[in-house]
Amino acid sequence: MDSEQSLKQQLATAVKARKQLEDTYESQFTILTQFVARLSLVCKGIDVELDNRLARLRQQLSNGTDLEKLLPQIDATSEHLKTLDTKQQQEVKKAQLTISEAGKLLQKQRGLPNQLRRDLRDLLSRVEEPAPTIHAYMPHLTHLTELYQLALNAKQSMELEDISDNSRYERICRQISVELTNLLSELAFEGAHAKAIDAIRQSLLGELSIEKLLEACLRTIEIIISSINEERQSAQHFLLKLNDALTSVQNSLVSSLKSTNNIRDKMALLNQQIEQQISVLSHETKSATSLEQLQRLVTDKLNTLSMSLKDKEALEKQEREILLSSVKEMDARLKELEEEAKQFKKRLAEQKFRSLQDALTELPNRAAFDERYELELKRSRRYNTPLSIVLADVDHFKNINDSYGHSAGDKTLKVIARALKQSMREADFIARYGGEEFILLFPETPLEQLETPLNILREKIKRIPFKFKDTNVPISISFGATQLKPTDEGREAFDRADEALYEAKRQGRDQVILKS
Ligand SMILES: Nc1nc2c(ncn2[C@@H]2O[C@H](COP(=O)(O)OP(=O)(O)OP(=O)(O)O)[C@@H](O)[C@H]2O)c(=O)[nH]1
């Protein structure tokens, strides 16, 4: 009974132990299954064969296959893992090489920001360090991609700057062209020079290339120099003539002086002879013993004396004639000189006038405006009277040039200039400021009094029947006006008028904007 009892107990213990063993095995199996499942998930995508092998293992584990049967599978998988490891080592090296080459290539790019260069150097030194797996390169790769992005951005903005450089360059070209056009309008020459200046002006109206601009500048300089030379030659010619005339006057004076000196000598001698004859006569008359002797003596001496007096008279006449002819000669030379000086003065006056006049519209030019503006500023400040300044600009004038040619544009400017000039009072002033822009000064006129007249003027210009190539072309003009303020300095008032004009253009053109 006891032994049966103990056998039963042993069996129960054995069953319990087996149950425990089975439980342990099952839980280890579950852990292994889970591990393989996780491992296959982590490794998924690294290698197709590994993926397949792990999938099969996972399947078998979940089917509860005997572990013994799994061993060859596990061996083959670990063999495959070994070859994968070698392959990975090669890939690590390849990744290192590729990243470092890409980094070095970026380093060679010009114009990278300094910080980017420093970051890149830092990254390259870290990439050179040995890495256990290819994954270690992932952050480097990400960093390198970021640096590439930054470098691309930097390059792009540099290119954009280049483009804006280009537009800045174009703007400068346009400015130079406008300045040169203005300068040309102030250079009023005659004849061949005028034609050459006009040709340059026309060339500036077309497309602007730097070559054309340079050519125009050089040609202008050439014309100015040649005109200065001509002026110098003309002044030299005048001075030479003056010198000639003075030399000839001097020569004539010297020769007449010499001749009169000569005559004076002869006269002195004659006077001496006459005195001598008189003293001989008086001496001899004293010693005369008879009346007859005295009479003969006096008659002889009187004859000699009368001859000497005739000689004296002749000499005096000769002297007078010499002096007269020399005075006549001098007078003729002086008259010539006077005529020459008159011509020269006239040329100077014309030149001064022409240098202040715009050749195309015959209005005062910008230089004339500058002179007048200064004067009106002073006047307005001294007498505390209002001064209004108006800028006028023909609207879309470029279209006229482009559609109907520059000579049509020129004619338009002339007509508009005349119309503007005709509508102004005697005391007002108008100048062509340059291109299709005019400047008007209204002394003793407050700004508010200008609105109506300027609008009338604007309407008047609009009503001019311009006709090009049988087409009626309406032309309008915009005005920007302001009044001089006591606080205005330098060009402040002018700039305000310019702002008003800009505003008129911005608001659709063909209008008057007052800016006080
Ligand atoms: N025919 C001719 N054209 C000139 C003269 N001076 C300047 N121009 C031209 O006038 C034009 C002015 O053009 P923009 O400054 O663009 O102005 P716009 O076409 O008048 O247009 P908005 O002023 O904006 O209304 C340019 O094409 C110049 O070449 C000139 O003496 N004669």
The ligand as a Gaussian input file, in Angstrom:
#p B3LYP/6-31G(d) Opt

LIG

0 1
 N       11.918000     111.322000     -81.214000
 C       12.521000     111.588000     -80.056000
 N       12.385000     110.740000     -79.017000
 C       13.004000     111.033000     -77.855000
 C       13.793000     112.180000     -77.693000
 N       14.288000     112.188000     -76.426000
 C       13.813000     111.065000     -75.812000
 N       13.041000     110.359000     -76.665000
 C       12.367000     109.068000     -76.434000
 O       11.318000     109.261000     -75.546000
 C       10.978000     107.984000     -75.016000
 C       10.595000     108.124000     -73.579000
 O       10.112000     106.900000     -73.178000
 P        9.799000     106.529000     -71.673000
 O       10.714000     107.278000     -70.749000
 O        9.786000     105.048000     -71.603000
 O        8.386000     107.097000     -71.377000
 P        7.046000     107.135000     -72.233000
 O        7.003000     106.155000     -73.353000
 O        6.830000     108.553000     -72.589000
 O        6.018000     106.638000     -71.172000
 P        5.505000     107.411000     -69.883000
 O        6.387000     108.610000     -69.639000
 O        5.632000     106.414000     -68.805000
 O        4.103000     107.810000     -70.177000
 C       12.163000     107.071000     -75.224000
 O       11.845000     106.108000     -76.181000
 C       13.228000     108.024000     -75.773000
 O       14.051000     107.362000     -76.719000
 C       13.935000     113.062000     -78.824000
 O       14.610000     114.090000     -78.792000
 N       13.280000     112.716000     -79.962000

